[in-house]
Amino acid sequence: MTRTVWRIDRAGSLDRLRRQDEALPPPGPGEARVRVEAVGLNFADVFACLGLYSATPKGSFVPGLEFAGTVEALGPPGAASTPAPAVCEGDAVFGMTRFGAYATALNAPARLLGRIPAGWTAADAAAFPVQGLTAWYGLVELARVARGEVVLLQSAAGGVGLLALTILRSLGATVVCVVGRETKRRFLISERGVAPDLVLVRDRRRFGDELDGALSAAGADGFDVVFDAVAGPFLEPAFARLRPRGRLVVYGAADFMPRGRRRADPRLLLKYLRRPTIDPLSLMTANRSVMGFNLIWLWNQAHRLPEAYAALERVCTEPPVVGRRFPFDEAPAAMAWLKSGESMGKVVLEV
Ligand SMILES: NC(=O)c1ccc[n+]([C@@H]2O[C@H](COP(=O)([O-])OP(=O)(O)OC[C@H]3O[C@@H](n4cnc5c(N)ncnc54)[C@H](OP(=O)(O)O)[C@@H]3O)[C@@H](O)[C@H]2O)c1
C-alpha cells in the first residue's frame, strides 16, 4: 500500500522536512499495520530534525515517536518466544516507535500496542505514551516520589509537565510549578487548579528568590525532588534547595534549543561551556542524588512496556491535555509551534 510521510533527508535544519508518498510493505512477523489517525509531537522530534538528539538516525528518516489509530492488518505470528499480540484487526490503539510516526500508516510490533482507553479520542491517545511514560519513569521509578513530598516541576504546562502534575497529585505530593510565560501561569491556575503561590514564571536574574518564595508558600524548607528538562542557569539554584535525601532528575535540556530553524547557533557553544556542573563528592555531604534518563532506552527493554503502560494508567487517571491540533499536512508549522516554547499541553497532528 501507499502511505504519506514527512521525511528529512539529513538532520540539521527543519527546512529539510518534505512530505512524500512511499510504499509501505505488508506487516512482518509479529507486526500490525496501523492506519494512523493522530501523531503526538515531542520536543525530541525538533531536536532530532536539528541533529541535536543523540539517538537521531544517520541519513534519511521519518521523525515521530508516538501515534494512535486503528489496526488494519496483522502480520504472520512472530517467533515462538514472542508473546501473542494483545490487539486484533479493527482495534483502536496507541503506540510508540523509535522514529517513523509522522506517517499516515505504519507497521509496529503488535505486542507493544496499547488499546485506547474508553472515552479517549485518537488525539488523547497519541498524546499519552511517550510523555506519560517519561513522567511516570522519572517520578515513580527513579525519584520514587512519596506522599507529602515537595516537588519542583519545570515546564509544568507542557506535554510531559501536565502529565507529571496529574501523576504527582495522584501520589499525594505538593507541587511547585515553573513555567516560562505568564499565559501558562494563568492557565495552570485557572484550568488546572494550581494555587497562585505555587506557580512561578522563571526569571534567571532572581530564580533563587522565586524558589524561596514558593517554598515558603508551601511551608517547606526545601524540595524533595526537582524534575528538570530545562537545565541551563535554572538547574543549580533548584539543586541548591534540595533537602537531605533530595533527588534531582534531569531528563532534557530545552534551554539548548537553537533560536532559528537550523542547528548552527553560536550561543549553543557558550551555553554548553557554561552548563551546570555538580561535584559528585558533594553529594555525600549534602545527602542528595542526581539521576538522568532517556526513555529511548525503553525500546531496548520493550518486554517491559506493557507492564509500564499498566503502571502508568494506575497513576495517570485522566486523559492528557491536547493543547493544539494541526492537520497532518501542516507538520512543519506544528513543529515550529512546539519549538517556540509557547505551546501548552500536547501538540498533535491529525490525519
Ligand atoms: N529523557 C527523555 O526520555 C525525555 C522524553 C520526553 C521528553 N523529554 C524532554 O522533556 C521536555 C518536555 O518535553 P515535551 O515534549 O513535553 O515538550 P513541552 O514541555 O510541551 O515543550 C517544551 C517546553 O520547554 C520549555 N523551554 C525552555 N526553554 C526553551 C527554549 N529555549 N525554547 C523552547 N522551549 C523552551 C518551554 O516551556 P516553559 O518555558 O514553560 O518551561 C516549552 O514549552 C523536553 O525538554 C524534552 O526534550 C525527555
The ligand as an SDF file (V2000), in Angstrom:
LIG
                    3D

 48 52  0  0  0  0  0  0  0  0999 V2000
   14.6450   11.9860   28.6330 N   0  0  0  0  0  0  0  0  0  0  0  0
   13.5840   11.5690   27.9810 C   0  0  0  0  0  0  0  0  0  0  0  0
   13.4140   10.3870   27.7560 O   0  0  0  0  0  0  0  0  0  0  0  0
   12.5510   12.5590   27.5260 C   0  0  0  0  0  0  0  0  0  0  0  0
   11.3330   12.1100   26.9760 C   0  0  0  0  0  0  0  0  0  0  0  0
   10.3730   13.0520   26.5960 C   0  0  0  0  0  0  0  0  0  0  0  0
   10.6480   14.4120   26.7630 C   0  0  0  0  0  0  0  0  0  0  0  0
   11.8580   14.7920   27.2530 N   0  0  0  0  0  0  0  0  0  0  0  0
   12.1590   16.2150   27.4410 C   0  0  0  0  0  0  0  0  0  0  0  0
   11.1290   16.7330   28.2480 O   0  0  0  0  0  0  0  0  0  0  0  0
   10.9290   18.0970   27.9430 C   0  0  0  0  0  0  0  0  0  0  0  0
    9.4500   18.3200   27.7050 C   0  0  0  0  0  0  0  0  0  0  0  0
    9.1020   17.6410   26.5100 O   0  0  0  0  0  0  0  0  0  0  0  0
    7.7010   17.8680   25.8110 P   0  0  0  0  0  0  0  0  0  0  0  0
    7.7470   17.1220   24.5460 O   0  0  0  0  0  0  0  0  0  0  0  0
    6.6330   17.6090   26.7960 O   0  0  0  0  0  0  0  0  0  0  0  0
    7.7410   19.4200   25.4720 O   0  0  0  0  0  0  0  0  0  0  0  0
    6.9120   20.6300   26.1300 P   0  0  0  0  0  0  0  0  0  0  0  0
    7.2400   20.7040   27.5890 O   0  0  0  0  0  0  0  0  0  0  0  0
    5.4850   20.5320   25.7290 O   0  0  0  0  0  0  0  0  0  0  0  0
    7.5640   21.8540   25.3600 O   0  0  0  0  0  0  0  0  0  0  0  0
    8.8890   22.2260   25.6330 C   0  0  0  0  0  0  0  0  0  0  0  0
    8.9180   23.3560   26.6800 C   0  0  0  0  0  0  0  0  0  0  0  0
   10.2820   23.6350   27.0040 O   0  0  0  0  0  0  0  0  0  0  0  0
   10.3200   24.9260   27.6120 C   0  0  0  0  0  0  0  0  0  0  0  0
   11.5180   25.6300   27.1650 N   0  0  0  0  0  0  0  0  0  0  0  0
   12.5320   26.0060   27.9890 C   0  0  0  0  0  0  0  0  0  0  0  0
   13.4910   26.6220   27.2870 N   0  0  0  0  0  0  0  0  0  0  0  0
   13.0810   26.6380   25.9920 C   0  0  0  0  0  0  0  0  0  0  0  0
   13.6590   27.1560   24.7900 C   0  0  0  0  0  0  0  0  0  0  0  0
   14.8710   27.7430   24.7820 N   0  0  0  0  0  0  0  0  0  0  0  0
   12.9720   27.0070   23.6350 N   0  0  0  0  0  0  0  0  0  0  0  0
   11.7540   26.4120   23.6240 C   0  0  0  0  0  0  0  0  0  0  0  0
   11.1700   25.8830   24.7360 N   0  0  0  0  0  0  0  0  0  0  0  0
   11.8310   26.0010   25.9080 C   0  0  0  0  0  0  0  0  0  0  0  0
    9.0210   25.6330   27.2020 C   0  0  0  0  0  0  0  0  0  0  0  0
    8.1480   25.6460   28.3540 O   0  0  0  0  0  0  0  0  0  0  0  0
    8.4150   26.6130   29.5970 P   0  0  0  0  0  0  0  0  0  0  0  0
    9.0730   27.8380   29.0340 O   0  0  0  0  0  0  0  0  0  0  0  0
    7.0750   26.8600   30.1650 O   0  0  0  0  0  0  0  0  0  0  0  0
    9.3140   25.8690   30.5240 O   0  0  0  0  0  0  0  0  0  0  0  0
    8.4220   24.6880   26.1720 C   0  0  0  0  0  0  0  0  0  0  0  0
    7.0280   24.7940   26.0890 O   0  0  0  0  0  0  0  0  0  0  0  0
   11.8000   18.4200   26.7360 C   0  0  0  0  0  0  0  0  0  0  0  0
   12.9900   19.0530   27.1720 O   0  0  0  0  0  0  0  0  0  0  0  0
   12.1030   17.0510   26.1750 C   0  0  0  0  0  0  0  0  0  0  0  0
   13.3030   17.0290   25.4550 O   0  0  0  0  0  0  0  0  0  0  0  0
   12.7870   13.8980   27.6400 C   0  0  0  0  0  0  0  0  0  0  0  0
  1  2  1  0
  2  3  2  0
  2  4  1  0
  4  5  1  0
  4 48  2  0
  5  6  2  0
  6  7  1  0
  7  8  2  0
  8  9  1  0
  8 48  1  0
  9 10  1  0
  9 46  1  0
 10 11  1  0
 11 12  1  0
 11 44  1  0
 12 13  1  0
 13 14  1  0
 14 15  2  0
 14 16  1  0
 14 17  1  0
 17 18  1  0
 18 19  2  0
 18 20  1  0
 18 21  1  0
 21 22  1  0
 22 23  1  0
 23 24  1  0
 23 42  1  0
 24 25  1  0
 25 26  1  0
 25 36  1  0
 26 27  1  0
 26 35  1  0
 27 28  2  0
 28 29  1  0
 29 30  1  0
 29 35  2  0
 30 31  1  0
 30 32  2  0
 32 33  1  0
 33 34  2  0
 34 35  1  0
 36 37  1  0
 36 42  1  0
 37 38  1  0
 38 39  2  0
 38 40  1  0
 38 41  1  0
 42 43  1  0
 44 45  1  0
 44 46  1  0
 46 47  1  0
M  CHG  2   8   1  16  -1
M  END
$$$$
